[in-house]
Amino acid sequence: MFYKIFLQPLFFQLSPEQAHSLTMKMMKWRLVRFVAKFFFQVNSPALSVRLFGLQFPNRVGMAAGFDKNAAYLPELEALGFGHVEIGTVTPLPQPGNEAPRLFRLPADEALINRMGFNNVGVDVVAARLRAIRPKLKLLIGGNIGKNKSTPNEEAVRDYEICFRKLFPVVDYFVVNVSSPNTPGLRELQDRKPLTGILERLQQLNREEAAPKPILLKIAPDLSEAQLDEIVDIVLHTGIAGIVATNTTIGRSGLLTPATRIEKIGAGGLSGKPLASRSTEVIRYLAARSGKRFSIIGVGGINSPEEALEKLEAGADLLQLYTGLIYEGPSLVRRIHRKILKTPSNR
């Protein structure tokens, strides 16, 4: 309540990117991190879960896009997250799309973004992770993508570069072919290019003494036939699982006036309006695959109840982003406490 009554109105006076930067700079103060740990961390062995060979401290992680450059890992750990998915990281640095590129829809508890994979490049991110990761207990996922300037026909090269350079410093990988903000990227979800990328990464993975889990992040806008194809590809390539889902290009059912939506323009929609579709995709994937791979559920988690819905639908781990903007950092603690009170979801 303190966040919603006092802090959120202050942050919402700033642009979304300014508020994000200010908040995380405040979290870098040692006293603020100490207070955050006291109020928001829930440390219990009952929350720990083992998936695809990794022991996660708890089921709740920070979704990709929040910490694109691995700059806030101790701060996110202090807030109680058990894993953070950094990125999306590309081989070369890129500024992303022109600002403004991140928009709040308060009436819908949603965001629209067209960030465009803005990041400092894989070399800088890898160096940061080498320096910081020995100090962390949380697990780190590397969300990897291609540079905007790389044609789709050469995309596998970009994913390979990121995979090789991040391999020593992350715990698992997520292949991002589902962002709507890089032109043509979603075409890589088609069977031929997607199979080629995943098979190449698995080939590189098998050359390592200790292979690492690879997951695929998919769009919520896929049809059942396309989801069936995705399941077949995951089983064929033997990757560890799916992150469901990325942002949507859909705009139906929003409370925000259509004139405002039209003025914002293109971008991926996240937050509460995505909750139902994301859970629907998770449930479908779990049933269609017979739970033969792991699922990380993300999209519209703005309450402990929504988190449990995703776990009951078949998600093994959860990730937040937009829900944190509207509900505040106590959301992580509230989800952990709800899980502890629901033995079937531990």
C-alpha beads as a LAMMPS data file, in Angstrom:
LAMMPS data file: protein, C-alpha beads

346 atoms
345 bonds

1 atom types
1 bond types

-500.0 500.0 xlo xhi
-500.0 500.0 ylo yhi
-500.0 500.0 zlo zhi

Masses

1 110.0

Atoms # bond

1 1 1 0.000 0.000 0.000
2 1 1 2.871 2.384 0.752
3 1 1 4.157 1.892 -2.804
4 1 1 0.772 2.459 -4.436
5 1 1 -0.157 5.468 -2.318
6 1 1 3.159 7.297 -2.103
7 1 1 5.843 6.004 -4.467
8 1 1 3.932 5.056 -7.599
9 1 1 2.366 8.523 -8.055
10 1 1 5.842 10.070 -7.778
11 1 1 7.414 7.640 -10.238
12 1 1 4.526 8.075 -12.670
13 1 1 5.340 11.792 -12.880
14 1 1 8.510 10.730 -14.702
15 1 1 8.761 9.021 -18.054
16 1 1 8.861 5.204 -17.735
17 1 1 12.562 5.047 -18.641
18 1 1 13.442 7.843 -16.214
19 1 1 11.510 6.149 -13.410
20 1 1 13.234 2.841 -14.126
21 1 1 16.677 4.439 -13.998
22 1 1 15.935 6.408 -10.822
23 1 1 14.495 3.404 -8.997
24 1 1 17.451 1.164 -9.730
25 1 1 19.960 3.899 -8.862
26 1 1 18.247 4.191 -5.475
27 1 1 18.516 0.419 -5.071
28 1 1 22.288 0.708 -5.427
29 1 1 22.456 2.480 -2.070
30 1 1 23.602 -0.062 0.508
31 1 1 21.030 1.028 3.095
32 1 1 18.173 0.702 0.597
33 1 1 19.287 -2.821 -0.322
34 1 1 19.504 -3.757 3.359
35 1 1 15.960 -2.517 3.970
36 1 1 14.721 -4.284 0.820
37 1 1 16.176 -7.596 1.984
38 1 1 14.478 -7.217 5.367
39 1 1 11.053 -6.417 3.940
40 1 1 10.903 -8.367 0.672
41 1 1 13.023 -11.519 0.839
42 1 1 11.368 -14.760 1.915
43 1 1 14.071 -17.322 2.587
44 1 1 12.684 -20.831 2.946
45 1 1 14.021 -24.198 1.719
46 1 1 10.408 -25.031 0.847
47 1 1 10.520 -22.443 -1.970
48 1 1 13.550 -23.997 -3.655
49 1 1 12.953 -26.024 -6.811
50 1 1 15.216 -28.051 -9.113
51 1 1 14.626 -27.709 -12.848
52 1 1 16.656 -28.716 -15.897
53 1 1 19.611 -29.549 -13.660
54 1 1 19.638 -26.223 -11.779
55 1 1 18.641 -25.486 -8.202
56 1 1 16.553 -22.306 -8.095
57 1 1 16.236 -20.564 -4.681
58 1 1 12.564 -19.933 -5.478
59 1 1 10.184 -19.926 -8.428
60 1 1 9.989 -16.157 -9.045
61 1 1 12.378 -14.444 -11.446
62 1 1 12.753 -11.121 -13.183
63 1 1 11.829 -11.307 -16.848
64 1 1 14.114 -10.231 -19.665
65 1 1 13.986 -6.555 -20.587
66 1 1 14.252 -5.146 -17.078
67 1 1 18.004 -5.639 -16.646
68 1 1 19.151 -5.669 -20.239
69 1 1 22.819 -5.082 -19.434
70 1 1 23.341 -7.086 -16.217
71 1 1 23.642 -3.823 -14.282
72 1 1 21.250 -4.494 -11.373
73 1 1 21.724 -8.101 -10.273
74 1 1 22.532 -7.535 -6.551
75 1 1 19.640 -5.080 -6.396
76 1 1 17.175 -7.588 -7.862
77 1 1 18.465 -10.310 -5.569
78 1 1 17.764 -7.992 -2.621
79 1 1 14.135 -7.759 -3.770
80 1 1 13.754 -11.522 -3.419
81 1 1 14.063 -12.773 -6.993
82 1 1 15.507 -16.265 -7.367
83 1 1 16.690 -15.723 -10.921
84 1 1 17.121 -12.866 -13.371
85 1 1 16.998 -13.156 -17.137
86 1 1 19.354 -10.519 -18.485
87 1 1 19.057 -9.111 -21.990
88 1 1 18.019 -9.357 -24.668
89 1 1 21.743 -9.276 -25.490
90 1 1 23.013 -8.909 -29.068
91 1 1 26.539 -9.352 -30.456
92 1 1 27.062 -5.640 -31.115
93 1 1 25.879 -2.707 -29.000
94 1 1 22.772 -1.028 -30.345
95 1 1 20.786 1.994 -29.134
96 1 1 17.362 0.522 -29.839
97 1 1 14.480 2.480 -31.231
98 1 1 14.030 6.216 -30.891
99 1 1 12.412 7.510 -27.687
100 1 1 9.707 7.710 -26.545
101 1 1 9.523 3.932 -26.778
102 1 1 7.976 2.838 -23.460
103 1 1 4.422 3.816 -22.515
104 1 1 2.227 3.222 -19.465
105 1 1 -1.456 2.309 -19.728
106 1 1 -2.549 2.818 -16.085
107 1 1 -6.200 2.002 -16.727
108 1 1 -5.121 -1.430 -17.943
109 1 1 -2.133 -1.908 -15.621
110 1 1 -0.117 -2.458 -18.782
111 1 1 2.854 -1.219 -20.760
112 1 1 3.546 -0.875 -24.458
113 1 1 7.196 -0.979 -25.450
114 1 1 9.143 -0.819 -28.662
115 1 1 12.604 -0.724 -27.096
116 1 1 14.266 -2.599 -29.944
117 1 1 16.901 -4.696 -28.128
118 1 1 18.795 -1.656 -26.786
119 1 1 21.864 -3.033 -25.013
120 1 1 25.597 -2.484 -24.567
121 1 1 26.582 -5.624 -26.493
122 1 1 27.642 -9.086 -25.445
123 1 1 31.279 -8.275 -24.648
124 1 1 30.408 -5.652 -22.025
125 1 1 27.644 -7.815 -20.536
126 1 1 29.935 -10.840 -20.292
127 1 1 32.622 -8.764 -18.547
128 1 1 30.092 -7.469 -16.010
129 1 1 28.868 -10.970 -15.269
130 1 1 32.401 -12.276 -14.761
131 1 1 32.936 -9.581 -12.148
132 1 1 29.641 -9.852 -10.261
133 1 1 28.412 -13.405 -10.404
134 1 1 30.672 -14.889 -7.655
135 1 1 28.881 -12.558 -5.216
136 1 1 25.371 -13.733 -6.147
137 1 1 23.134 -16.582 -5.028
138 1 1 20.469 -16.064 -7.670
139 1 1 20.660 -17.817 -11.035
140 1 1 21.237 -15.902 -14.250
141 1 1 19.609 -16.541 -17.590
142 1 1 21.044 -15.139 -20.785
143 1 1 18.352 -13.955 -23.199
144 1 1 19.988 -13.692 -26.622
145 1 1 18.924 -12.160 -29.925
146 1 1 20.189 -10.808 -33.210
147 1 1 21.236 -7.303 -34.126
148 1 1 18.723 -5.284 -36.117
149 1 1 21.216 -4.952 -38.983
150 1 1 21.714 -8.713 -39.305
151 1 1 19.516 -10.263 -42.004
152 1 1 17.432 -13.243 -40.954
153 1 1 19.439 -15.482 -43.273
154 1 1 22.502 -14.833 -41.078
155 1 1 20.720 -14.721 -37.724
156 1 1 22.142 -18.023 -36.514
157 1 1 25.579 -16.390 -36.455
158 1 1 24.424 -13.725 -33.984
159 1 1 22.884 -16.309 -31.664
160 1 1 26.066 -18.365 -31.857
161 1 1 28.263 -15.371 -30.943
162 1 1 26.138 -14.553 -27.906
163 1 1 25.994 -18.200 -26.858
164 1 1 29.766 -18.643 -26.964
165 1 1 30.565 -15.418 -25.106
166 1 1 27.938 -15.786 -22.393
167 1 1 28.381 -19.519 -21.854
168 1 1 30.927 -19.220 -18.993
169 1 1 28.877 -16.635 -17.064
170 1 1 25.184 -17.611 -17.258
171 1 1 23.273 -20.606 -15.914
172 1 1 20.845 -21.042 -18.797
173 1 1 19.981 -19.488 -22.163
174 1 1 16.779 -18.184 -23.706
175 1 1 16.550 -17.787 -27.467
176 1 1 14.435 -14.729 -28.270
177 1 1 12.790 -14.904 -31.681
178 1 1 9.479 -13.456 -30.516
179 1 1 9.974 -9.757 -29.813
180 1 1 7.721 -7.642 -32.051
181 1 1 10.169 -4.713 -31.943
182 1 1 12.922 -5.973 -34.263
183 1 1 11.693 -6.009 -37.879
184 1 1 11.253 -9.544 -39.199
185 1 1 12.394 -11.239 -35.987
186 1 1 9.187 -13.192 -35.468
187 1 1 9.694 -14.836 -38.859
188 1 1 12.423 -16.843 -37.128
189 1 1 9.667 -18.693 -35.225
190 1 1 8.901 -20.583 -38.453
191 1 1 9.977 -24.215 -38.443
192 1 1 12.998 -24.088 -40.754
193 1 1 14.887 -21.061 -39.365
194 1 1 13.999 -21.870 -35.762
195 1 1 15.092 -25.489 -36.051
196 1 1 18.349 -24.352 -37.643
197 1 1 19.129 -21.923 -34.802
198 1 1 18.279 -24.381 -32.026
199 1 1 20.133 -27.293 -33.644
200 1 1 23.257 -25.171 -34.033
201 1 1 23.151 -24.023 -30.413
202 1 1 22.587 -27.571 -29.224
203 1 1 25.555 -28.686 -31.316
204 1 1 27.737 -26.087 -29.589
205 1 1 26.213 -27.052 -26.249
206 1 1 27.122 -30.716 -26.635
207 1 1 30.732 -29.755 -27.295
208 1 1 30.978 -28.378 -23.753
209 1 1 31.944 -30.525 -20.766
210 1 1 28.844 -29.350 -18.906
211 1 1 26.053 -28.348 -21.327
212 1 1 23.640 -25.641 -20.208
213 1 1 19.845 -25.538 -20.543
214 1 1 18.497 -23.728 -23.589
215 1 1 14.922 -22.441 -23.658
216 1 1 12.863 -20.739 -26.337
217 1 1 10.785 -17.605 -25.719
218 1 1 7.619 -17.527 -27.802
219 1 1 4.970 -14.973 -28.692
220 1 1 1.449 -15.179 -27.252
221 1 1 -0.008 -14.521 -30.689
222 1 1 0.653 -18.009 -32.118
223 1 1 -2.228 -20.204 -33.268
224 1 1 -2.753 -23.721 -31.934
225 1 1 -1.226 -25.121 -35.123
226 1 1 1.851 -22.940 -34.611
227 1 1 2.077 -23.965 -30.950
228 1 1 1.913 -27.610 -32.025
229 1 1 4.818 -26.938 -34.366
230 1 1 6.783 -25.246 -31.573
231 1 1 6.248 -28.269 -29.314
232 1 1 7.490 -30.572 -32.065
233 1 1 10.590 -28.410 -32.591
234 1 1 11.392 -28.317 -28.876
235 1 1 11.097 -32.095 -28.590
236 1 1 13.047 -32.644 -31.810
237 1 1 15.953 -30.413 -30.802
238 1 1 15.947 -31.560 -27.176
239 1 1 16.122 -28.084 -25.645
240 1 1 15.098 -27.679 -22.007
241 1 1 11.847 -25.806 -22.427
242 1 1 9.814 -22.737 -23.319
243 1 1 9.343 -19.254 -21.864
244 1 1 5.674 -18.395 -22.394
245 1 1 5.104 -15.653 -23.301
246 1 1 6.620 -12.522 -24.756
247 1 1 4.587 -9.344 -25.320
248 1 1 1.597 -9.288 -27.647
249 1 1 0.860 -7.182 -30.701
250 1 1 -2.861 -7.483 -29.898
251 1 1 -4.844 -4.534 -28.529
252 1 1 -8.296 -6.002 -27.909
253 1 1 -10.248 -5.380 -24.714
254 1 1 -8.198 -2.429 -23.470
255 1 1 -9.755 0.215 -21.227
256 1 1 -7.349 2.888 -22.462
257 1 1 -9.065 5.023 -25.142
258 1 1 -8.424 3.890 -28.702
259 1 1 -7.162 7.361 -29.616
260 1 1 -4.390 7.027 -27.027
261 1 1 -3.479 3.540 -28.302
262 1 1 -3.336 4.799 -31.884
263 1 1 -1.124 7.710 -30.860
264 1 1 1.332 5.358 -29.121
265 1 1 1.593 3.192 -32.217
266 1 1 3.524 -0.035 -32.624
267 1 1 5.021 -2.063 -29.809
268 1 1 4.547 -5.082 -27.591
269 1 1 1.812 -4.996 -24.950
270 1 1 2.571 -6.457 -21.516
271 1 1 0.814 -6.552 -18.177
272 1 1 -2.653 -7.458 -16.955
273 1 1 -4.340 -7.702 -20.410
274 1 1 -1.873 -10.462 -21.315
275 1 1 -2.557 -12.619 -18.242
276 1 1 -5.340 -14.793 -19.613
277 1 1 -3.698 -15.498 -22.975
278 1 1 -0.338 -16.262 -21.402
279 1 1 -1.929 -18.749 -19.001
280 1 1 -3.895 -20.268 -21.872
281 1 1 -0.680 -20.823 -23.848
282 1 1 1.033 -22.374 -20.816
283 1 1 -1.870 -24.762 -20.271
284 1 1 -1.912 -25.754 -23.936
285 1 1 1.837 -26.363 -24.088
286 1 1 1.806 -28.428 -20.895
287 1 1 -1.040 -30.619 -22.161
288 1 1 0.240 -30.927 -25.731
289 1 1 3.746 -31.893 -24.604
290 1 1 2.739 -34.124 -21.718
291 1 1 5.087 -31.979 -19.598
292 1 1 8.107 -33.403 -21.385
293 1 1 9.883 -30.055 -21.061
294 1 1 9.903 -27.180 -18.569
295 1 1 7.824 -24.022 -18.905
296 1 1 8.609 -20.579 -17.485
297 1 1 5.382 -18.611 -17.176
298 1 1 5.436 -14.860 -17.752
299 1 1 2.774 -12.363 -18.740
300 1 1 0.317 -10.428 -16.625
301 1 1 1.306 -11.699 -13.181
302 1 1 0.054 -8.882 -10.961
303 1 1 -1.098 -10.887 -7.930
304 1 1 -0.313 -14.070 -5.989
305 1 1 -3.526 -15.555 -7.378
306 1 1 -2.398 -14.975 -10.974
307 1 1 0.957 -16.556 -10.112
308 1 1 -0.767 -19.673 -8.769
309 1 1 -2.971 -19.856 -11.877
310 1 1 0.140 -20.095 -14.019
311 1 1 1.699 -22.750 -11.794
312 1 1 -1.523 -24.760 -11.861
313 1 1 -1.679 -24.379 -15.649
314 1 1 1.724 -26.051 -15.957
315 1 1 4.419 -23.408 -15.385
316 1 1 7.459 -24.557 -13.402
317 1 1 8.941 -21.091 -12.843
318 1 1 7.463 -17.592 -12.972
319 1 1 8.775 -14.242 -14.169
320 1 1 7.566 -10.707 -13.458
321 1 1 8.081 -7.301 -15.005
322 1 1 5.046 -5.098 -15.593
323 1 1 3.290 -6.349 -12.448
324 1 1 6.178 -4.978 -10.427
325 1 1 5.648 -1.507 -11.927
326 1 1 2.017 -1.398 -10.826
327 1 1 2.074 -3.482 -7.632
328 1 1 5.500 -2.625 -6.254
329 1 1 8.275 -4.850 -4.897
330 1 1 6.074 -6.468 -2.242
331 1 1 4.515 -8.527 -5.059
332 1 1 7.484 -10.908 -4.974
333 1 1 7.119 -11.494 -1.227
334 1 1 3.348 -11.938 -1.511
335 1 1 3.751 -14.586 -4.212
336 1 1 6.310 -16.486 -2.130
337 1 1 4.024 -16.470 0.893
338 1 1 1.096 -17.669 -1.199
339 1 1 3.189 -20.543 -2.552
340 1 1 4.218 -21.526 0.969
341 1 1 0.552 -21.675 1.943
342 1 1 -0.269 -23.834 -1.089
343 1 1 1.697 -27.100 -0.682
344 1 1 0.726 -28.438 -4.119
345 1 1 2.648 -25.572 -5.742
346 1 1 5.900 -25.927 -3.829

Bonds

1 1 1 2
2 1 2 3
3 1 3 4
4 1 4 5
5 1 5 6
6 1 6 7
7 1 7 8
8 1 8 9
9 1 9 10
10 1 10 11
11 1 11 12
12 1 12 13
13 1 13 14
14 1 14 15
15 1 15 16
16 1 16 17
17 1 17 18
18 1 18 19
19 1 19 20
20 1 20 21
21 1 21 22
22 1 22 23
23 1 23 24
24 1 24 25
25 1 25 26
26 1 26 27
27 1 27 28
28 1 28 29
29 1 29 30
30 1 30 31
31 1 31 32
32 1 32 33
33 1 33 34
34 1 34 35
35 1 35 36
36 1 36 37
37 1 37 38
38 1 38 39
39 1 39 40
40 1 40 41
41 1 41 42
42 1 42 43
43 1 43 44
44 1 44 45
45 1 45 46
46 1 46 47
47 1 47 48
48 1 48 49
49 1 49 50
50 1 50 51
51 1 51 52
52 1 52 53
53 1 53 54
54 1 54 55
55 1 55 56
56 1 56 57
57 1 57 58
58 1 58 59
59 1 59 60
60 1 60 61
61 1 61 62
62 1 62 63
63 1 63 64
64 1 64 65
65 1 65 66
66 1 66 67
67 1 67 68
68 1 68 69
69 1 69 70
70 1 70 71
71 1 71 72
72 1 72 73
73 1 73 74
74 1 74 75
75 1 75 76
76 1 76 77
77 1 77 78
78 1 78 79
79 1 79 80
80 1 80 81
81 1 81 82
82 1 82 83
83 1 83 84
84 1 84 85
85 1 85 86
86 1 86 87
87 1 87 88
88 1 88 89
89 1 89 90
90 1 90 91
91 1 91 92
92 1 92 93
93 1 93 94
94 1 94 95
95 1 95 96
96 1 96 97
97 1 97 98
98 1 98 99
99 1 99 100
100 1 100 101
101 1 101 102
102 1 102 103
103 1 103 104
104 1 104 105
105 1 105 106
106 1 106 107
107 1 107 108
108 1 108 109
109 1 109 110
110 1 110 111
111 1 111 112
112 1 112 113
113 1 113 114
114 1 114 115
115 1 115 116
116 1 116 117
117 1 117 118
118 1 118 119
119 1 119 120
120 1 120 121
121 1 121 122
122 1 122 123
123 1 123 124
124 1 124 125
125 1 125 126
126 1 126 127
127 1 127 128
128 1 128 129
129 1 129 130
130 1 130 131
131 1 131 132
132 1 132 133
133 1 133 134
134 1 134 135
135 1 135 136
136 1 136 137
137 1 137 138
138 1 138 139
139 1 139 140
140 1 140 141
141 1 141 142
142 1 142 143
143 1 143 144
144 1 144 145
145 1 145 146
146 1 146 147
147 1 147 148
148 1 148 149
149 1 149 150
150 1 150 151
151 1 151 152
152 1 152 153
153 1 153 154
154 1 154 155
155 1 155 156
156 1 156 157
157 1 157 158
158 1 158 159
159 1 159 160
160 1 160 161
161 1 161 162
162 1 162 163
163 1 163 164
164 1 164 165
165 1 165 166
166 1 166 167
167 1 167 168
168 1 168 169
169 1 169 170
170 1 170 171
171 1 171 172
172 1 172 173
173 1 173 174
174 1 174 175
175 1 175 176
176 1 176 177
177 1 177 178
178 1 178 179
179 1 179 180
180 1 180 181
181 1 181 182
182 1 182 183
183 1 183 184
184 1 184 185
185 1 185 186
186 1 186 187
187 1 187 188
188 1 188 189
189 1 189 190
190 1 190 191
191 1 191 192
192 1 192 193
193 1 193 194
194 1 194 195
195 1 195 196
196 1 196 197
197 1 197 198
198 1 198 199
199 1 199 200
200 1 200 201
201 1 201 202
202 1 202 203
203 1 203 204
204 1 204 205
205 1 205 206
206 1 206 207
207 1 207 208
208 1 208 209
209 1 209 210
210 1 210 211
211 1 211 212
212 1 212 213
213 1 213 214
214 1 214 215
215 1 215 216
216 1 216 217
217 1 217 218
218 1 218 219
219 1 219 220
220 1 220 221
221 1 221 222
222 1 222 223
223 1 223 224
224 1 224 225
225 1 225 226
226 1 226 227
227 1 227 228
228 1 228 229
229 1 229 230
230 1 230 231
231 1 231 232
232 1 232 233
233 1 233 234
234 1 234 235
235 1 235 236
236 1 236 237
237 1 237 238
238 1 238 239
239 1 239 240
240 1 240 241
241 1 241 242
242 1 242 243
243 1 243 244
244 1 244 245
245 1 245 246
246 1 246 247
247 1 247 248
248 1 248 249
249 1 249 250
250 1 250 251
251 1 251 252
252 1 252 253
253 1 253 254
254 1 254 255
255 1 255 256
256 1 256 257
257 1 257 258
258 1 258 259
259 1 259 260
260 1 260 261
261 1 261 262
262 1 262 263
263 1 263 264
264 1 264 265
265 1 265 266
266 1 266 267
267 1 267 268
268 1 268 269
269 1 269 270
270 1 270 271
271 1 271 272
272 1 272 273
273 1 273 274
274 1 274 275
275 1 275 276
276 1 276 277
277 1 277 278
278 1 278 279
279 1 279 280
280 1 280 281
281 1 281 282
282 1 282 283
283 1 283 284
284 1 284 285
285 1 285 286
286 1 286 287
287 1 287 288
288 1 288 289
289 1 289 290
290 1 290 291
291 1 291 292
292 1 292 293
293 1 293 294
294 1 294 295
295 1 295 296
296 1 296 297
297 1 297 298
298 1 298 299
299 1 299 300
300 1 300 301
301 1 301 302
302 1 302 303
303 1 303 304
304 1 304 305
305 1 305 306
306 1 306 307
307 1 307 308
308 1 308 309
309 1 309 310
310 1 310 311
311 1 311 312
312 1 312 313
313 1 313 314
314 1 314 315
315 1 315 316
316 1 316 317
317 1 317 318
318 1 318 319
319 1 319 320
320 1 320 321
321 1 321 322
322 1 322 323
323 1 323 324
324 1 324 325
325 1 325 326
326 1 326 327
327 1 327 328
328 1 328 329
329 1 329 330
330 1 330 331
331 1 331 332
332 1 332 333
333 1 333 334
334 1 334 335
335 1 335 336
336 1 336 337
337 1 337 338
338 1 338 339
339 1 339 340
340 1 340 341
341 1 341 342
342 1 342 343
343 1 343 344
344 1 344 345
345 1 345 346
